[in-house]
Amino acid sequence: MKNLIFYAATFVTLIQISCTKDLPLYSDDQDKLIFLHGEETGSVILPSVPSSYVLAHTFVYGTQNTDTLYVKLKTIGFIRNSDRPIELEQVLTGENDADPDVHFTALTADQYKKNYIIPAGSTTASLPIIVHREASLKNRTVNLKLRIKDNGVFRAGYESRSELLITITDALSKPANWNSAATFYFGNYGKVKHQFMIDASGEAIDEKYMDGLGFATVGFYNEKFDGDYVTYINGIYKRKLNEENQRRAAMTPALSPLQEENKTVVSFP
Amino acid sequence: MRTKIIAIATCTIFLIVSCYKDQGNYEYLPIEEIAINGINENYSGYSLEETISIVPNIDTKIDEKNLEYLWMVYPKQNSTVAEIDTIGDKKDLNYSLNIPQGDYILTFQVKNKTNNYIVSKSTNLQSTTRFARGFYVLKETNIGETDLDLHINDMNKAEDLIIRTEGHSMPGKPTNLGINFGYSFIDNKVQKMVGGKVIVPMTTLEARTLRINDMQQIYGYQDMFFEDKNTNEVPYFFNRIGYTTYMVTSQGIYSTVSMPEFGLYTSGKFGIATQPAGISPYIVKCQQASSLFYFDSSGKRFLATDRNGAIHEFSDDGKIATPNQIPHSCLFMGSFHHSSIGSRITAIFQSNTDINQRLLYSINYKNSNFSNPIEKVITLREDLASSKASRYATNGKDVRILYSVSSKNEIYAYNIDTEQEIKLTPDSFPLDEEVTYIAHKYWNGANDATNRFNYLVLATFKDGRYRLFLYNMLGGQPTGAPAMVLEGKGKVKDVQYALPTFDYSKDEINYM
């Protein structure tokens, strides 16, 4: 019994001495990739609801039949001194999915290959996606959902940043940065309202226009935002909408105030 | 044998474990205290001109060679992380004030080098300019144009600031002098939206925004707006209430919302006049409702803004008098605010049926439901001087008094509550000079006790020169000799007091 107590005490002492945990150095060799959203450059990743970011493209403002979009990616892991290939794959959403080589150049096409890399010594890349104007896009929007494919070099990083939704249309579409801050000034988005704004301003009401007013794709505002100027622009739209509705009322027969397809009357806050 | 080996091994382990040398210091001694004295609560000086000298007393038993000193300065800001500048590492400070105008925290730190024990003391530092404090006088020049004088006190003044900074006075006769202690605008030098204190001289033809600390023009009349202005658009009023800055012209009410004191900036430019558009030069700030109250001369009605600048009409309950369809001509509007009574507005009208009859409207506007705000209408008796006055003013905070100037340049005070009038005879006030201005001006800021004042301000004009008499007040009446008499060329139209310490969160009701 004495021996047992003696051995037990010795064992406990040894366990206590060995309590210090030896933390390993970072040694994960698996490189990973994530999509960057909006204006993110890679040095700053802004918090966002994963599903809220959409890269929207419309052909409506131009005449070209193809266009090139760029999706931005960032690595997680060590910087390497050689080029590393990237592969993307389409995820079918089951709803208005874009067709390869109809709405976009298939992701396996050779013309992408030289661009689908993380260059040596780099942590970010902009990958081209070639999109096509197709007749049916006049009346609908198709979805191209991309995912980072495990190609043995890269795996997808954070789940919330491993997929990216691109919408393609030849009709008006809600600019990605028509966010809740923009809704405060311009109200809820509607296609008739959108067309009215284009007609009233003579400008393309797209991401670039909204960016110029200070609305960010991720978050609310960018550094260009001037509440006084946006309030003034809101006032101009209100004034022109009032004139338009007066013009419609004066017609024979009189037309009702401008409204969306679902009968919601167009208005600005 | 095995037991012995185990026992020896165990002892060896214990021995190894016990090899650690305890290097703890158990000689507990009381820390030598350091007390800093001789630093005042506030310091101020002119930016780029003056030196702040402080000789603190350090009360300690620590050998001076073991002490290390550090002086630091950083902006006093409400929300953003401050950038700290080190301005000295000697005990005594001689600091050339080379920081822009503003409020700062000055911190002195003493460290015992032997144990890194630190004691620090902070104080307020105000970097100001010669334009930051004083009475700005908007005046009509002797050629019928407009200029500004600044009276730093009754000994020091800077005359004709517009001519001196721009080479010529402002065209048009002076109408009003606007002020805003927290205005957001684009600083063209740095192409950035910033905040600052501005003064806005207005004439019958134009207005311009001048930054108080250096008299630099921020915006000309066209630049104040996003759209081109109608050349006939006459500026009436510029001021801030709450977070809203208003510019009122003959076309209506424009507003911007910004909070530069919290780092929320805008360009400060005005867009489209708020509807409905009816307006007149009779506009007052209503502290109780944190909004504007005014008379719409085309619609013949009272209107008011809410806190966000939207315009509201008043309902007509028909109890005392209608706030709409007022047939008379407005001659004057003034406001009063008292912490226990609340805000009241006084409007004087000339009757549309008898030009010799004047009516006093007493208005209690609370911005709750835009119900009829009229609480009393008094027809001023014809024997009262205030029924024929050429000029009016109201007491802003002490007693509900309507001041008036008669055609004989006599000053009267009419108590709106008791409906009694008395003649005022301010000490040393000349009767042979034309009275061109009367107002109640006060500054009651809690953080500026040494500069508070409560004056009845009277301006006279004679032989191309003005005299501005500032009387201390008691019960709404001037008392004693003038606290100051300020003099200059031209004829006074309006007066504003500029001060560097104004804080919108506390001081808005303390300034008039």
Interface residues (C-beta under 8 A of the other chain):
Chain A: N3 F6 Y7 T10 T13 L14 I17 D226 G227 D228 Y229 T231 Y232 G235 I236 R239
Chain B: T3 I6 A7 A9 T10 I13 F14 V17 M193 F226 E227 T256 V257 S258 T266 S267 G268 K269 F270 G271 I272
